[in-house]
Amino acid sequence: MTIVHNQKLRRLARVRSKIKLNLGVPRLSVHRSNCHIWVQIIDDKHGKTLVSTSSKTLKLAKMTKLKQAEAVGTAIAALALKKKITKIRFDRGLYRYHGRVKALADAARAGGLDF
């Protein structure tokens, strides 16, 4: 494995170990590719996805990737508030808290989610 891949795996393990400390609160999991960003709120206690959305389902192809992430963050916050979810844990996975991941988190916070 390459050094960069090992760094990503260590980052993932570090983030997951911190998230597992508070299983009573749902987690907001982020996945990003070169073109799209997916986000879902998961209840780890029951193993169920409570709410999910992505830049593909919102049909945001004409926007820049940063604006797409902001729109997805706002949308997930609105969906979560409809299900009466206000407090979550942010699972950025193996991605650094920078760029699109940060934009999504800031938009979700502005939309009313607490993490």
Rosetta blueprint (number, residue, H / E / L):
1 M L
2 T L
3 I H
4 V H
5 H H
6 N H
7 Q H
8 K H
9 L H
10 R H
11 R H
12 L H
13 A H
14 R H
15 V H
16 R H
17 S H
18 K H
19 I H
20 K L
21 L L
22 N L
23 L L
24 G L
25 V L
26 P L
27 R E
28 L E
29 S E
30 V E
31 H E
32 R E
33 S L
34 N L
35 C L
36 H L
37 I E
38 W E
39 V E
40 Q E
41 I E
42 I E
43 D E
44 D L
45 K L
46 H L
47 G L
48 K E
49 T E
50 L E
51 V E
52 S E
53 T E
54 S E
55 S L
56 K L
57 T L
58 L L
59 K L
60 L L
61 A L
62 K L
63 M L
64 T L
65 K H
66 L H
67 K H
68 Q H
69 A H
70 E H
71 A H
72 V H
73 G H
74 T H
75 A H
76 I H
77 A H
78 A H
79 L H
80 A H
81 L H
82 K H
83 K L
84 K L
85 I L
86 T L
87 K E
88 I L
89 R E
90 F E
91 D E
92 R L
93 G L
94 L L
95 Y L
96 R L
97 Y L
98 H L
99 G L
100 R H
101 V H
102 K H
103 A H
104 L H
105 A H
106 D H
107 A H
108 A H
109 R H
110 A H
111 G L
112 G L
113 L L
114 D E
115 F L
